[in-house]
Amino acid sequence: MLSSKTIDQKFNDLRIILTNKDKDSIKMDAHGGNSILFIYPPREEELYLSRIKKDYPGAYFIDIAELFVKYIDIIGYDNFVEVYEEYKSEPEKLFKSESSSQDFYKIILEEIKEAIKINKIAIIIRTGVLFGTGIENISIMEESAIYQMSLPLIIMYPAVVLDDDKLKFLNCKLSSGYRAITL
């Protein structure tokens, strides 16, 4: 059961996966994916993020909160507010748009590709920022670049685990099935 593991057990499991499993084994355990969904209680985010930074100092950390600020800086705050008001009922049109040359989703993917380019473990943190943007973690996991990574993508995922082992992102939104190893 996912919720019964301690922080130390989860980090030990992560270390074992990263040091002992090859890409094919990870793919099998991840339902065809190349990602690890590291679940932790939303109220304990600082504890878990501090620990992953301590345990993996050489990793490439992709802070979604920082990227969100960067995105707003790129398009301009006033423009963001105006466009957000226009698309607040369809946030994916603002944050993940095929027609936009620069959107939030593309900024996230650029960071992942940078980690791939320099051959570092990519660890996405502060994913709670995605809530309400229309960008789903599953979309990131299913990008072709993720499947090509030599090391699995790690997504730090603030969620509660329900009795049936289903996940509730930020304790607000029921999560769909993922193509990832869940810890």
N, C-alpha and C positions, 0 to 999 in steps of 0.2 A: 504494500500500500504506500502510495506516494507521501502522504502527510505524516507518516510515523517516523521518518528519518530525521536525525539531528543535522545541524549545519555541518558538523565534522564528517558525518557519514556521507552527506551529499558531496562535499568537496573531495572526499576520498574516492567516491564513485567516479567523479569527473576526472580525477588524476588517472585512475585505472583505465578509463575509456581512452583518454588522450595518449597514454603511454603504451597500452597493450593491444589496442584494436587497430586493424588496418581499415582502409577506406571501404572495402567490400563488407566487412563485418558491421561497420557503422551503418552502412546503407541498409543492410538487412534489418538491423535493430531499429532503424529510423523509418521503417515502412517505405523505403526507397529514397529517402531524403539524405541530406548531408548536414544535419543540424542537431544541436542539443538544446533543448528547452529546459533551462535551469529554473525551477519553480521555487519561489520563496514567499512567505507571508508579506503582503504589502506594507504592513506596519514595521517590518524588519528590514526594509530596503537598505538603509545606511549600513547596517551590520553586514549584510550579504555583499554589498558593493565594496565595502572596505576590505572584506576578506578576499574577494576575487582579485582585487587590485594588488593585494599583498602576495597572494599565491601565484599570480601570473603577471609580474611586473613588465615582462617583455612583450605582452600581448598588445594588439592594436584595439584600443577601446573606442567604440563608436557611441558617443553620448547623444541620445536622441534629443534631450532637452537643449543641449548646445546647438545641435543642428537646426532645431526649430527656431531658435533666436537668429541663427545665421540666415535661414530662409526668410524670416521677416525683414532682416536688414537688407537682403538682396532686393526684395520687391518693394520695400519701404513700408513703414508702419501705417501711414494714412491709406495707402493703396491696399494693404492687407485688410484693414478694417472695412473699407468699402467693398472689396471683393468678398470678404467673409459674410457680410450682411446679405449680399446677393445670393451666395451659395450655401448658407448655413443649413438648409434642409438637404443639400446634396454635397457634403464636404469633400467627397472624393473628386469632384470636379475642380476643386481648388487645390487640394493637396496631392492628387495623383491624376494628372491629366495628360493624355497623349498629345494634345494640341499645344501644351505649354512647353516652351524651350527650357524653362527652369521651374521645377516644382519640388515640393518637399520630398517626395518619394525618390526622385532622381538624385537629390543631394545625398540621401541615405545610401543609395546604390553606388554612387561615386566613392563614398567612404569605404564601403565593402570592397570595391575593386582596388582601392589603394592598398588595403590590407593584403589582398591577393598578390598584387604586384610586388610587394616587399616580403612576401611569404611569411606573414605573421598570423597567429591565431586572431581571428576577428571576434570580438566580444561586444555585443550590443547591450548597452545599459540604458536605464531610465526609459524603458519602453512604455510606461504608463502615459507618456506624452502622446502616444498614438491614439489613445482613446478619443473618439469623436472626430477623428480626421478622415475616416473611411479607409485608412491604410491598415491592413491586417498583417499580423506577424506571419501568417501562412503565405501571404503574397511574397514577402521577402524570402522565405524559405524555398519557395518554388521558382525563384529566378534562376536562369541558366547558369549564371556566374557562381552560384552557391554549389551547384552540382560539380563544377570544375575545380573547386577548392581542394587543395591537398589535405587541409585540416578542416574539421567540421566548424561551421558557424555556431557560436554559442550565443544564445539569446537569454538574457536575464529577464525572468518573467514573473512579475508580481501578481500572484493569484492565490486563491484559496482552493483547497482540494475538497470536493464534496464527498459524501459517503460512498458514492459509486465510482470514485476516482476521476470524475469529470472535473474540469477546471473552470473556475470563474475568475476571469481577468479583472484585477483590481477589486475583486469581490462585487463586481457590478454586471459583468457581461459573460454569459456562458460561452465557453470557447469551443470551437469546432475541433475535429480530430486533426492532429498534426503529423506531418512527415518529419518526425524528429524523435530522438531519444529523449524521454522525459525523466528528469531527476527531481 
